[in-house]
Amino acid sequence: MDIITGLILIIIGIIAGGYGTIVGSGGGFIFVPALLLVFQMDPALAAGSGIVIVLINSLSGVVGYAKQKRIHYHTGLKLATGAIPGSILGVWLLQIYSSSYFYIIFATILVALGIFLFAKNSPFANLRKKKARQLGQEGTVKDEIAATREEYAVLENAAHLPIAYILPIGFMMGVLSSYLGIGGGWLLVPILIYGFKVPTHIATATSIFSLTIYSSVGAISQIFYSSIDWQIVLWGGFGVLIGSQVGVLLSKKLPGKVILQMLSVLLIIIGFRLYLS
């Protein structure tokens, strides 16, 4: 691999690592489409290399989030418990079924989720709160972080999220993570926020934590099937390590709605580019 290609992979890795850590999805949803669109890689090889990138990203990100005490470990472990068998199934499915439908399925999911998140977090959706903002009742970013910490304490001491729902969600995340090679946080984070009322900053950090566990299973499975380009992982992984730490620092300063807006816009753009491909 030449230096120019390596530098491009590092840049993509930095962007993917930063964005992925902020929105709790591991960065694979940027890295894998880049491999498909820029380098014209085989989908199975792109997914295999992508899940290793997701693992590197999540390992690096979880260290930063652990220091900020934003991870809900009980929920993350339950999700990972369901995701581990799902990861193994996802790798197996990828080996027996990988075609042009890969792009269609991937793009449809991304666009639909992106539109949903954008609609829920657009300025127009918050017009009813305009008066509250003018009166100074909506708090600053710092206030939101403080409120998130209080909500975390309440969540930690209250009844944990029902395992009857969390395990199946984890299983689905594991299948999608290994099959698409992008991690499952891009779908898990909205589910935690809108389905279980988990604060955004906790949802993203917990997603990264669960990714650390079940993406390792997916990565080991991909190694077994020899579906990894290690040169891409080396260069891209270096960029992801840098980007993830930048993402941890930036996430601390961003309001939850901004984080979800970032995720929604990016999902829509990537989805439409895959449709065009």
N, C-alpha and C positions, 0 to 999 in steps of 0.2 A: 504493500500500500504506500502511495507517495505522500509526501508531506502535506500537499494542498488538501488532499482528501482527508488526511488526519486532522488538519486544522478545522475543516468544515465540520467534521464529526464532533470535535471539541466544542465548537460554537453551538451546534445543535444540542449537545449534551448540557451546556450551561443554561440555555434557554429552557430545555425540557426539565432539568433538575430544579431550576428556580420556580417555574410555573407549577410543576408537579408537586413540589413540596408545599407551596402556598395553598393549592386547591385540594391537597390530600389524595392525589391520584398516582403518584409515583413517576410521572414524566413519560411513561411509555406511550401515552396517547398523542404525544408530539413526536417522540423518537421513531416509533414504528411507521407512521405515515411518511416521515421524512425518508426512511429507508426505502419505502415502497415507491414514493414519487421522485425523489432525487437520484437514488441509486438503482432503481428498478430491480430491487431484490425479490427473490421468490418469497411469497407470503409466509410459508412455513419457516423459512430461515430468518425472515424479518421478525416473526413472532417469537421464535426461540431466542434470538439475540436480544430482543426487546424485553423479555421477562427477566433476563440477567441484569439489564440496565435498570429495570424497575427495582430489583433487589438491592442493587448498589445505592440507588436513590433513596429508597426507604430506610436502609440501614443508616445512611448518613443523616437523613432528616429526623429519624426517631431520636437520635442522640441530642439534637438541638431542642426538640419538643419536650423531651424528658426533663431537661434542665429548666424549661419554662413551666413544668408541671401542668401540661395541657392534655395529657393522655388519660383516657378512661380505660384502665387496663382490663377490668372485668369484661367489658363489652368487646374490646379488641381480641381477647382470648377466645370468647365464644364465637366471634366471627371467624377467627382463624381455624377453630375446630371444625366448623362446617366447610370452610374453604379448602382445607387440605385434600379431602377426597375429590372435591370439585376440580382442583388443580390437576390431579392425576387424570381425571376423566377428560378435561379440556385438552391436555397434551395428546391423549389417545385419539380424540376426535380430529385433532389437527392433522395427525398422521394419515388418517383414512379419508378425510374430506377437506380438500383445500383447492378452491377454484376461483373463478371470477366473481362468484357469489360472495366471496370473502369481502370484497370491496363494497358490494351493495348492502350486506347486512351491517357491516361496520359503519358505513356512511349514514344509513337510516337511523340507527340507534343514536349516533352522535348528533345529528341534526334535530331529531325529535327532543332529545334531552336538552340541547342547547336552547331551543325555542321556549321550552317550558321554563327553564331557569331565567332566561332573559325576561319573559313575561312576568314572572313572579318578583323580579328584582329591578325592573325598569323604573325610572323616575315617575312615569305615569301611574304605576301601580301604587305609588306612595303619596298621591296628591291629597288623600284624606288626612295625612299626617303633617301637611304643610303648616297648619296653624300651630301645632305642637312644636314644630321646629322653630317657628318664629318666636315662640314664647320661651325657647331655650329648654324645652322639656326632653328633647331627644338626646342628649349627651354627646360628648366627643368620642373620638376613637379610644382615648385613654379610659373614659367612663365605660365604654363597651367592654374593654378588656377586663376591667375590674368587675363588671357585672358577670362576665363569663366565668371568672374565678369563683364568684359566689354561687353561680348556678352549678358549677362543677362540684362544689362541696355538697350542695343539695342532692345532686344526682348520685354522688358517691354514698351518701348516707341513706338515701331512699331505696325502695325496691328496685332491683336491677332490671334492665330491659328484658322482656319475656323471651326465654330461650326457644320457645316454640316458633317464634318469628325470626330470631337472630340466626339460628343454625341454617334454615333454608336460604336466607339471604346470603350468608357466608358461602354456602355451597354454590349458589349462582355466581357470586363474585369470583370464586375459584375457577369455575368453568370458563367464564369470560376472560379472566386474567390470563390463563394459560393458552386458550384458543386464539385470542387476539394479541397476546403479548403486551398488553398495555396497562395491566393492573386493573382492579375493579373500583378504585376510589372515585372515578368520575361518575359512577352510578351509586356507589355506597354513600357518599357524602350527602347528596340530595335526599336519599332515603332516611338517613339518620336525622337530618334537619327537619324535613317535612312530615316524615312518618312517625318519628319518636320525639320530636321537639328538642333534640340535642343542640346546644349552642354551636354556631358555625366553627369557631376556633377549636372547640373540643372535638367536633366531628372530623375535621381535617386531620388533626393530630392523631386521633384514635384510628382513623383509616390508614394512615402511614404506618402505625404500629402493627395493625393486623396484616398489612401488606408485607412487612418484614418477615412474618412467619410463613404465610402461605405461598408467597412468591419464591421462597427458598425451595419449597417442594416442587413448584413448577420448573425452577431452574435446574434442579437435580434431574428431573424427568427429561428435560430437553437435552441435557448432557448425555443421558442414556441413549436418546434417539439421534445424537450427533447433529442437532439442528441449531448449532450456534456458530457464528463467525467471530472468532476470538479477537481478531484484529479490530473489528468494529466495537466490540465490547471494551477493549483496552483504551482506544482513543475516546469513544463516547463516554465510557465510565469515568475517565479523568475529568471531562467537562461536567458530568452530572454531580460529581463530588463537590466541585466548586459551586455550581448552581444551587444545590440543595442547601448549602449553608447560607447563601445569599437569600434564598427563599424563606428560611427560618427567621432571619432578621427582619425581612420585609413584612412577613405575615403578622408579626407582632404589632406592626404599625397600621395595618389595614383594617377597616371595618368589615364585618361579615358580609354585608351586601356587596361591597366592592369585590371581595373574593369570589362570590357567586357570579357576579357580572363578568369577571375575568374568565371564569370557567365556561360560561354560556357562550360568549363571543368566540372563544377559541374553538369550542366544539362545533359550532355552526360553520366556521370557516374551513376547518379540517374536513368536516363531513361533505361540504359542497365540492371541495377540491378532489376528494375521493370519487364523488359521483362523476366529475369531469374526466377522471382518469379511466 
